[in-house]
Amino acid sequence: MRANKKIHILHVVLTLDIGGLESLVMAMSRRIDKKKFTVSVLCLQYVDSQYKNEMERGGIPVYLIKKKGKFDFSFIAKIRKLLKEQQVDVLHSHSGCFFNAALASLFTGVAGVIYTAHGMPVEYGIKASLENAIAACLTTKLVAVSEEIKIHLESCYPFARRKIELIINGVDTEKFKPVSDEGDAASIRKQHGIPLNALVVGSVGRLEPVKNYQMLVRSFALANHNAQKPLHLVFIGDGGEQNTLVNLSRELGLEGNVSFLGMQYNLHLLVPMLDIFVLSSLSEGTSISLLESQSAGIPAVVTNVGGNNKIIEDGYNGFLCEVNDINAMASEIELMAKDDMLRHRMGRSSRHVVEEKFSLKHMMGLYEEHYVALHQSH
């Protein structure tokens, strides 16, 4: 690598929108060592204009190349053209972009392709399975964000086993930190119509079936019925399940106890206002929203799926429960709600766990080593 030549990394994602994967890619782009690297982002489906403007103000170009129907044969050619024009050195693709990014990298001068699998995939048909096998052959390094995903990748692509590595997601601990001024938290609650005297239970993520938020609403209803103090449930994010969740909340008599805040850009201000963070997911990789809440010193109640049990030590920085065990989740929310000392102790432990094991700085160091190695071997 020439002393005056920075390595150009291009992240390829489906969308730049609210979500754990997207949040991570934006954090990676901002926190990369600017003395060694330049970075840009390519989206294949959708770009939120506010996120795009925020990134570009920070000197990170954001591109959008959309496929126009099944038989848009110019799609890959357009990506390939961008790679050549921008002189991309390392292509780093993320979930949903495996095949397209790998195929586009051919004959472009790219030094290597890294793919990060952020979650367990849905069932694939023959065509998608074949495309993914081809992508695994063309990709230089396959990264799993949890042990469960790593095992899955090894079973799907045994021929690529030597390429597969585990890199646990990290969180920006400077951005997501415990609230330092209770007045700030109260101001945020007031702004969103959340009662100041309520203990706030919340979750961040897309309102989609995989998040299993109906379990959370039902568990909250039980906990709220038995609670000794007012509880309030907050959803941060939007998606196709919102109407279903609104109707379920109404059926369970929770009107006035549940707020849907939609997509929010200032998560680092909103997350610290929570008292308890909850994930009811059917599947997770290493959840960014869970890490962000832990970094902010918020104890959690989460389902025992994916990498959740690598973050949450049951009884130390939160509680684990099984998927769809509504009673267990409700009991754990109740226990945290009524015991302030327990909740505060778990909150301190949450921050400690993230600082010790899940910092963005540590994660970025591992990725940057791969970027440099690929560039030097080209």
Residue pairs with C-beta under 8 A, 6 or more apart in sequence:
1 7
1 372
1 375
1 376
6 35
6 36
6 37
6 38
7 36
7 37
7 38
7 89
7 90
7 371
7 372
7 375
8 37
8 38
8 39
8 40
8 86
8 87
8 88
8 89
8 90
9 32
9 37
9 38
9 39
9 40
9 88
9 89
9 90
9 92
9 371
10 39
10 40
10 41
10 42
10 82
10 83
10 86
10 88
10 90
10 91
10 92
11 25
11 28
11 29
11 39
11 40
11 41
11 42
11 92
11 93
11 94
12 41
12 42
12 44
12 79
12 91
12 92
12 93
12 94
12 97
12 100
12 101
13 21
13 22
13 25
13 41
13 42
13 43
13 44
13 93
13 94
13 96
13 97
14 43
14 44
14 45
14 46
14 94
14 95
14 96
14 97
15 22
15 43
15 45
15 46
15 47
15 48
16 22
16 25
16 26
16 41
16 43
16 46
16 47
16 48
16 51
16 52
16 55
16 62
17 46
17 47
17 48
17 51
17 263
18 48
18 206
18 237
18 238
18 263
18 264
19 205
19 206
19 237
20 118
20 205
20 287
20 288
20 289
21 94
21 95
21 118
21 119
21 288
22 51
23 267
23 288
23 289
23 292
24 118
24 169
24 288
25 41
25 94
26 41
26 51
26 55
27 171
27 172
27 175
27 360
28 39
28 360
28 364
28 367
29 39
29 41
29 55
29 58
29 60
30 58
30 60
31 172
31 360
31 361
31 364
32 39
32 364
32 368
33 364
33 368
36 368
36 372
37 368
37 371
39 60
40 60
40 61
40 62
40 63
40 86
40 88
41 55
41 60
41 61
41 62
41 63
42 62
42 63
42 64
42 65
42 79
42 82
43 62
43 63
43 64
43 65
44 64
44 65
44 66
44 67
44 96
44 97
44 100
45 66
46 64
47 62
47 64
48 263
50 265
51 62
51 265
52 62
54 265
55 61
55 62
56 62
61 86
63 82
65 75
65 78
65 79
65 82
67 75
68 75
75 100
76 100
76 103
76 104
79 100
79 101
79 104
80 104
80 105
80 106
80 107
80 108
82 88
83 91
83 104
83 105
83 108
83 109
83 110
84 108
84 109
87 109
88 108
88 110
89 110
89 111
89 371
89 374
89 375
89 378
90 110
90 111
90 112
90 113
90 114
90 371
90 374
90 375
91 101
91 104
91 105
91 110
91 112
91 113
91 114
92 113
92 114
92 115
92 116
92 367
92 371
93 100
93 101
93 102
93 113
93 114
93 115
93 116
93 139
94 115
94 116
94 118
95 116
95 117
95 118
95 119
95 121
97 115
98 115
98 117
98 131
98 132
98 135
98 139
99 131
99 132
99 134
99 135
101 113
101 115
101 135
102 113
102 115
102 134
102 135
102 138
102 139
103 134
103 135
103 138
105 113
105 138
106 138
111 374
111 375
111 377
111 378
112 140
112 141
112 374
112 375
112 377
112 378
113 138
113 139
113 140
113 141
114 139
114 140
114 141
114 142
114 143
114 367
114 370
114 371
114 374
115 135
115 139
115 141
115 142
115 143
116 143
116 144
116 145
116 167
117 142
117 143
117 144
117 145
117 149
117 152
117 153
117 285
118 145
118 149
118 169
118 285
119 145
119 149
119 283
119 284
119 285
119 306
120 148
120 149
120 152
120 283
120 285
120 306
121 152
124 132
132 156
132 157
133 156
133 157
136 142
136 156
136 157
136 159
136 160
136 163
137 159
137 160
139 160
139 163
140 163
140 374
141 163
141 165
141 370
141 374
142 153
142 157
142 160
142 163
142 164
142 165
143 164
143 165
143 166
143 167
144 150
144 152
144 153
144 164
144 165
144 166
144 167
144 285
145 166
145 167
145 168
145 169
145 285
145 286
145 307
146 166
146 168
146 284
146 285
146 286
146 306
146 307
146 310
147 166
147 307
147 310
148 306
148 307
149 285
149 306
149 307
150 164
150 165
150 166
153 160
153 164
154 161
154 164
157 164
167 363
167 366
167 367
168 286
168 307
168 310
168 357
168 358
168 363
169 285
169 286
169 287
169 288
169 291
169 307
169 358
169 363
170 291
170 358
170 359
170 360
170 361
170 362
170 363
170 364
171 288
171 291
171 292
171 294
171 295
171 354
171 358
171 359
171 360
172 295
172 360
173 295
173 354
173 355
173 359
173 360
173 361
175 268
176 267
176 268
176 271
176 272
176 292
176 293
176 295
176 296
177 272
177 295
177 296
177 297
177 351
178 272
178 296
178 297
178 347
178 351
179 185
179 272
179 273
179 296
179 297
184 269
185 272
185 273
186 196
188 269
188 270
188 273
189 195
189 196
189 200
189 273
190 196
192 234
192 259
192 261
193 259
194 200
194 232
194 234
194 259
194 273
195 230
195 232
197 229
197 230
198 229
198 230
198 231
198 232
199 227
199 229
199 230
199 231
199 232
199 275
199 276
199 337
200 231
200 232
200 233
200 234
200 273
200 274
200 275
200 276
201 220
201 223
201 231
201 232
201 233
201 234
201 274
201 275
201 276
201 278
201 333
201 337
202 233
202 234
202 235
202 236
202 271
202 274
202 276
202 277
202 278
203 211
203 213
203 216
203 234
203 235
203 236
203 237
203 277
203 278
203 279
203 280
203 289
204 236
204 237
204 267
204 270
204 271
204 277
204 289
204 292
204 293
205 211
205 236
205 237
205 279
205 281
205 289
206 237
206 238
206 239
207 213
207 235
207 237
207 238
207 239
207 240
207 241
207 242
207 245
207 260
208 239
208 240
208 241
209 241
209 282
210 281
210 282
210 283
211 241
211 279
211 280
211 281
211 282
212 280
212 281
212 282
212 303
212 323
212 324
213 235
213 241
213 245
213 280
214 241
214 244
214 245
214 248
215 280
215 303
215 323
215 324
215 326
215 329
216 233
216 278
216 280
216 329
217 233
217 245
217 248
217 249
217 252
217 254
217 258
218 248
218 252
218 326
218 330
219 278
219 280
219 326
219 327
219 329
219 330
219 333
220 231
220 233
220 254
220 257
220 258
220 278
220 330
220 333
221 252
221 253
221 254
221 330
222 326
222 327
222 330
223 231
223 330
223 331
223 333
223 334
223 337
224 231
224 233
224 254
224 257
226 330
226 334
227 334
227 337
227 338
228 337
228 338
229 337
229 338
231 257
231 333
231 337
232 257
232 258
232 259
233 249
233 254
233 257
233 258
233 259
234 258
234 259
234 261
234 274
235 242
235 245
235 258
235 259
235 260
235 261
236 261
236 262
236 264
236 267
236 270
236 271
237 261
237 262
237 263
237 264
238 260
238 262
238 263
242 260
245 258
245 260
246 258
246 260
249 255
249 257
249 258
261 270
264 270
267 292
268 292
268 296
271 277
271 292
271 293
271 296
271 298
272 296
272 297
272 298
274 293
274 296
274 298
275 298
275 336
275 337
275 343
276 298
276 299
276 300
276 301
276 333
276 336
276 337
276 343
277 289
277 290
277 293
277 294
277 298
277 299
277 300
277 301
277 318
278 300
278 301
278 302
278 329
278 333
279 287
279 289
279 290
279 300
279 301
279 302
279 303
279 308
280 302
280 303
280 323
280 329
281 287
281 302
281 303
281 305
281 306
281 308
281 323
282 303
282 305
282 323
283 305
283 306
284 290
284 303
284 305
284 306
284 307
284 308
285 306
285 307
286 306
286 307
286 310
286 311
286 358
287 302
287 306
287 307
287 308
287 311
290 300
290 302
290 308
290 311
290 312
291 311
291 354
291 358
293 300
293 350
294 300
294 311
294 317
294 318
294 350
294 351
294 353
294 354
294 358
295 350
295 351
295 354
295 355
295 358
296 351
297 347
297 348
297 350
297 351
298 347
298 350
299 317
299 318
299 336
299 343
299 346
299 347
299 349
299 350
300 312
300 317
300 318
300 319
300 350
301 318
301 319
301 321
301 329
301 332
301 333
301 336
302 308
302 311
302 312
302 318
302 319
302 320
302 321
303 320
303 321
303 322
303 323
303 329
304 320
304 321
304 322
304 323
305 323
308 320
309 320
311 317
311 353
311 358
312 318
312 319
312 320
313 353
314 320
316 346
316 349
316 353
317 346
317 349
317 350
317 352
317 353
318 346
318 350
319 332
319 335
319 336
321 328
321 329
321 332
322 328
335 342
336 342
336 343
336 346
337 343
